[in-house]
Amino acid sequence: MNKRILVANESGRQAANDTFRDRHLPEHGPAPMNVFMTIFYDWSRVVASYFTWLAPLAVRIVVGWVFLWSGWGKLHVLPRMIENFREWGIPLPEVLTPFVSGMEFLGGLFLLVGLLTRFMSVPMMVIMVVAIISAKWADVDSLETLLGFEEVSYLVMFAWLGIAGPGPISLDHLLLRKFRSDRPPSDYGA
């Protein structure tokens, strides 16, 4: 019986090889475009599939670390930051300065550990838009200048995290696995 299974497996494998060969390799050898597609698209896709966890983790570490310490620093010099907000024309600087500073600190912390990632990305994007409009807009003389601001880079990273989710190395992933056992965490980008 084992010999029959082995023969069936070998014939199935041979059929799969024949099908691949018929579809992708013409009789005179592989077409140059197929080789190009295999090398530059198929192989890179396969290699990248092993590292899908890395991009959201790296982005979360970068923005989380930057904003954790940025918020912490602003919280320790609130009077000076209130004056900066007032000079930039931001309304209610006495209220918004501590709120934004605290949001940067907590948002950075939550993003760093991957907790409530999609939720926390939204206020962080709003903070970046307000920062660009209030503190940087006067310096914009071209699209190149606008796109060169680090606030735009952060805005894009927050937007990506809000859309893609935190990835599997996150507290969101652990919470979803524990409390949403009916769906895999990957359905949530975690």
C-alpha positions, 0 to 999 in steps of 0.5 A: 500500500505504501508503494502505491501511495509513493507511486501516486505521489510521484506521478502527481508531482510529475504531473505538476512539473509537467503543468508548470513546464507547459505553462511557463517554459516553451519547448525551445527553453525559457523566454527571456521575459519569463526569466526576468519576471521570475527573478525580479517579481516572483523571487522578490515576492517570495523573499519579501513574504518572510519579512512582512512582519518587519516593516510595520515593526520598524515604522512603529519603532521609529515613530514611536521612539521619536514621538515618545521623547518629543512629547516627553520633552515638550511636557517638561518645558510647557511654558516655552511650548505654550509661547511657541504655540501662541507664536504659530497662531494655534488657538487656545495654546494653554489647552492645546499645548499640554494636550498635544504634548501628552498625545505625542508622548502617549501616542509614541508609547502606544505605537512603540508597543503596538497598542491601539495602533490604528486608533492612535495613528489618527490623532498623530496624523492630525498633529502632523497636519496642524504642525505643517500648516501652523509652523512650516507652511510659510516655508513652502515654496514648492512641492519639493520643499513640502515633501521634504519636511519630516512632518510629511514623512511622519504623516505618511508613516502614520497613515500607513500604520492606520491602513496596514495595521501594527503587524504581528509583533505587537500588543494588538496582535496578542490582544486580538488573538486572546479576545477575538478567537473567531478571526485571525489577528491578520484580518486586523493587520496584526 
